[in-house]
Amino acid sequence: MNCSIVCFLLMSLMATAQPTTYKTVKTGHSAASTVEILWDTAGVPHVYGQTVEAMYYGFGYAQMENHANLLLRLYGQARGRAAEYWGPSFLDSDKIVTLFGVAEQAKKHYTQQPADYKPCLDSFVRGLNAYAKAHPEAIGNEFKQVLPITPQDVLAHITRVICLEFIGGSEAGAARVMLPGSNAYAIAPTKSASKKAMLMANPHLPWENFFLFFEAHLNGPGFMAYGASLVGQPVLNIAFNERLGWTHTVNTIDAADRYALTLQDDGYMLDGAKQAFETKVVTLQVRQPDGQLKPQSITYRYSQHGPVMQTKDGKTYAFRFAGLTNPGIAAQHHAMAQAKNLAEFETAVQRMQLPMFNIIYADKAGNILYLFNGNVPVRSEGDWPFWQGAIDGASSKYIWTKTHPYQDLPRVLNPASGFVQNANDAPWSCTFPGVVNPGSFPSYMSPLIPLRLRPQRSINLVKDDASISFENWRVTN
């Protein structure tokens, strides 16, 4: 590919893998609407659709071909019915999903999809189901009960992974194998041996469960993007096209809060007055070892802060997460992949549907960008350490209702240093010398802490190198 942006890792695989297997699949739209899937020797599908919708059909088909049982388990969990399908070990997962109303929210989200993206989502889901129908032998018997998959399942999966796990996992007590992380660089032409911008994506996520990456090359009329998505996602999350590319790292964002409630009889105290909990009774079916279903009724409580949970030590907390009501996370990533230049890319990002993750960007015109992206709550007071602990739930002034707009977020475009980087450090060190003044932002925006060794190493690798070559960079990283 004659492209003046180099995406390290992704493009290197694309250049070395050789095609081995073609597969032509009917999309079900019409006899003329087909998609061709070319699997290369690295196991990456190159999907060619006669329409963009057909392309996404092939993307769903290919994901299902590689990870059918995993996808069905993840979508079953997103429904909040995993214990019904597979037993009591999934009950805690179902409780979290149903407490936060993920499946109900997904139904609403489906009606809110942008008109230009909704057919793509629908086609992705048709591709998932088409593979399952064509290859029943590839589906484990215990997973067939999840079929057919719906668009609402996919949207619920997005919300569960991004909002409940990435944003709220530590607050809500979700178990994690490791802290998600990543490294990323964008190098300007002035610092590049080729005089072309370079972008490096180096995600650090467990190679399992919903963290698993699925690499793909998607092609349709007016659309080409190569990258990776978290498995089950209907779009590429990290990608490049012929003109630009971006990657994500987990940022130091606080978009989830835990409020310690003061209970009073059967209610809770707020601003000196007793408040009644809203309640909802949910009956979960739990599959027993003999295959029988045993109903379990649970009464959920909700305060003005959000869903309420009680810990094992008897304390009661309410939770408030940003992004739960965002319907367009996937649609925004689709628009980012469609962008042809920096202005179009930022227009897509300004939708503010992606509630977290740094964005590191480079393009064919030589622009490089760092953005501390996400839905940062507008808080009445308090600094970063204050909002990391349990917040006093007896005062309504701490219940936020808005998040900061795009223009309030730390952002660096084309710094004189010639690079931007992130190794899960705060935005203040996205380049060197620093150009982002922490004093220009609310003290709760991101922490003021000493740099850890990984971001120190990241900065030192590039700050004094005036001519970074792709080959040298690949070996170094």
C-alpha positions, -999 to 999 in steps of 0.1 A, spaced: 0 0 0 14 34 -10 4 52 21 22 80 39 11 69 73 26 38 88 7 19 114 32 -3 132 20 -38 141 -11 -37 120 5 -28 87 35 -50 93 11 -80 96 -8 -69 66 24 -67 45 38 -101 54 7 -123 55 -1 -140 22 -36 -149 10 -47 -185 12 -84 -190 12 -112 -172 -6 -148 -175 5 -178 -159 -12 -209 -155 9 -244 -143 -1 -256 -116 22 -293 -122 19 -300 -87 6 -301 -97 -31 -285 -122 -55 -261 -94 -66 -251 -84 -30 -223 -106 -20 -192 -104 2 -159 -121 -4 -137 -131 26 -100 -137 20 -82 -153 50 -45 -148 50 -17 -169 65 -18 -148 97 -55 -157 102 -67 -123 93 -99 -119 72 -98 -94 43 -135 -87 37 -147 -72 4 -183 -62 2 -202 -50 -29 -219 -26 -4 -207 -13 29 -236 -32 45 -224 -64 28 -189 -57 41 -202 -56 77 -221 -88 70 -188 -104 61 -172 -90 92 -199 -106 114 -196 -138 95 -158 -139 99 -159 -132 136 -184 -160 141 -163 -183 121 -133 -178 144 -151 -173 178 -187 -186 176 -189 -201 211 -172 -171 227 -194 -147 209 -226 -165 220 -214 -166 256 -206 -129 256 -240 -120 240 -257 -143 264 -241 -125 293 -250 -91 278 -287 -103 279 -284 -109 316 -294 -146 310 -261 -164 313 -271 -182 345 -302 -194 328 -281 -208 300 -250 -221 318 -256 -222 355 -250 -204 388 -214 -195 381 -228 -167 359 -253 -154 384 -231 -125 396 -226 -114 360 -264 -115 354 -270 -95 386 -247 -67 375 -261 -66 340 -298 -66 351 -291 -41 380 -278 -16 355 -306 -24 330 -282 -31 301 -305 -52 280 -334 -27 284 -311 2 276 -299 -16 244 -335 -17 231 -337 20 234 -302 24 219 -313 4 188 -340 30 180 -314 58 184 -289 45 158 -279 70 131 -297 63 98 -264 58 80 -251 33 105 -281 12 115 -281 -9 83 -244 -17 90 -253 -30 125 -282 -50 111 -259 -65 85 -232 -74 110 -258 -93 130 -272 -111 99 -236 -122 92 -233 -136 127 -265 -156 124 -258 -167 88 -226 -184 99 -244 -202 127 -271 -214 104 -246 -226 78 -223 -243 102 -243 -257 131 -215 -282 137 -193 -253 148 -217 -243 176 -214 -260 210 -248 -275 221 -248 -254 252 -245 -222 231 -272 -229 205 -299 -217 229 -285 -181 225 -294 -180 188 -306 -160 170 -284 -130 179 -301 -96 177 -288 -61 172 -298 -53 207 -275 -81 220 -246 -65 202 -254 -31 216 -258 -45 251 -224 -62 247 -208 -29 239 -223 -12 269 -214 -41 292 -177 -42 281 -171 -4 278 -192 10 306 -195 -18 332 -161 -34 328 -137 -8 315 -152 23 332 -170 8 362 -152 -25 368 -131 -13 398 -160 6 413 -186 -22 409 -162 -49 420 -159 -67 387 -130 -93 387 -101 -85 363 -72 -106 352 -50 -75 350 -53 -38 347 -60 -30 310 -32 -9 294 -14 0 262 14 19 246 10 43 216 30 68 196 23 92 168 55 106 152 54 137 130 72 139 96 98 162 112 110 134 134 105 106 109 133 92 87 109 88 59 94 123 65 60 106 68 39 104 99 40 71 118 15 56 142 22 28 166 -6 8 182 6 -16 210 -24 -27 231 -18 -46 264 -49 -66 271 -54 -102 282 -58 -125 253 -91 -139 264 -128 -132 271 -141 -98 259 -105 -84 259 -96 -106 229 -87 -86 198 -101 -96 163 -80 -82 135 -96 -76 101 -93 -57 68 -127 -42 57 -134 -30 22 -165 -16 6 -175 12 -18 -158 43 -5 -146 24 26 -113 8 35 -101 2 70 -76 -22 85 -74 -27 123 -87 -46 152 -118 -47 173 -125 -62 207 -143 -95 199 -180 -91 194 -178 -54 186 -194 -46 152 -168 -21 141 -130 -17 142 -119 0 174 -83 6 164 -77 11 127 -62 30 98 -74 38 63 -56 52 32 -54 86 48 -53 84 85 -52 61 115 -58 61 153 -53 39 183 -66 39 219 -50 35 253 -68 32 286 -67 67 300 -65 81 336 -102 91 335 -127 90 364 -161 84 348 -175 63 376 -183 72 411 -193 52 442 -215 70 468 -217 58 505 -253 60 515 -266 68 549 -296 45 555 -326 56 575 -352 29 581 -362 16 546 -347 46 528 -316 68 527 -307 104 537 -301 131 512 -297 168 521 -311 161 556 -343 144 544 -352 108 541 -357 95 506 -374 63 494 -355 39 472 -370 31 438 -373 -7 435 -375 -32 407 -381 -69 411 -362 -91 386 -366 -129 384 -335 -146 371 -336 -182 360 -307 -203 372 -299 -236 355 -292 -264 379 -268 -294 374 -298 -316 364 -308 -291 337 -338 -277 355 -343 -240 359 -347 -225 394 -362 -190 396 -345 -165 418 -362 -132 425 -341 -102 433 -353 -68 444 -330 -40 431 -328 -6 447 -321 27 431 -313 60 447 -310 94 430 -273 86 425 -280 54 406 -281 16 412 -275 5 448 -254 -25 460 -246 -37 495 -211 -50 502 -202 -81 522 -193 -59 552 -228 -45 552 -221 -10 537 -245 3 511 -232 21 480 -249 37 450 -231 39 416 -230 64 388 -213 56 355 -208 79 325 -216 65 291 -244 41 300 -269 61 279 -246 66 249 -263 48 220 -236 56 193 -203 41 204 -202 18 174 -215 44 150 -188 68 161 -161 43 154 -176 36 120 -175 74 113 -139 76 125 -129 49 100 -148 67 72 -130 100 78 -107 113 51 -89 140 70 -83 155 104 -114 177 103 -137 148 94 -121 126 121 -125 152 148 -161 158 137 -167 121 143 -149 121 177 -169 152 188 -200 131 190 -186 122 224 -201 87 223 -170 69 233 -170 74 271 -132 67 277 -98 59 261 -71 82 249 -70 88 211 -36 89 194 -38 98 157 -17 104 126 -25 111 90 -12 113 55 -11 152 57 15 148 85 -8 158 114 -4 140 148 -29 143 176 -33 133 212 -68 136 228 -77 127 264 -111 114 252 -141 105 273 -171 115 293 -156 133 322 -184 143 347 -187 180 355 -183 180 393 -192 207 417 -159 205 437 -131 181 448 -98 171 432 -87 137 418 -79 120 452 -113 131 466 -132 114 438 -113 82 440 -128 72 473 -163 67 484 -182 99 480 -206 112 507 -240 101 493 -259 123 518 -252 155 499 -269 161 465 -241 185 454 -220 155 445 -245 140 421 -233 151 387 -257 153 357 -235 166 329 -201 157 313 -175 180 298 -178 188 261 -150 181 236 -134 216 239 -128 210 276 -106 179 272 -68 179 271 -57 179 235 -24 183 217 -21 188 179 12 189 161 35 197 190 69 212 184 85 181 199 74 161 169 57 133 188 28 123 211 28 92 232 8 75 259 16 46 282 -15 49 304 0 81 319 -20 113 325 -24 137 296 2 161 311 30 139 298 16 132 263 47 149 248 80 163 260 87 191 269 52 192 282 27 216 266 -5 207 286 -8 227 318 -27 208 345 -37 241 360 -58 249 330 -82 220 338 -104 210 367 -83 193 394 -104 161 390 -97 158 353 -67 135 358 -41 128 385 -10 148 393 14 119 401 50 110 393 56 93 360 58 55 363 87 37 346 68 26 315 58 62 304 93 74 313 108 47 291 82 56 264 93 92 263 130 85 265 128 62 235 118 90 211 124 124 226 161 128 215 158 108 182 156 132 153 152 106 126 131 76 136 129 48 110 102 23 108 126 -7 109 145 7 139 113 15 157 99 -19 151 129 -36 167 130 -11 196 93 -17 205 
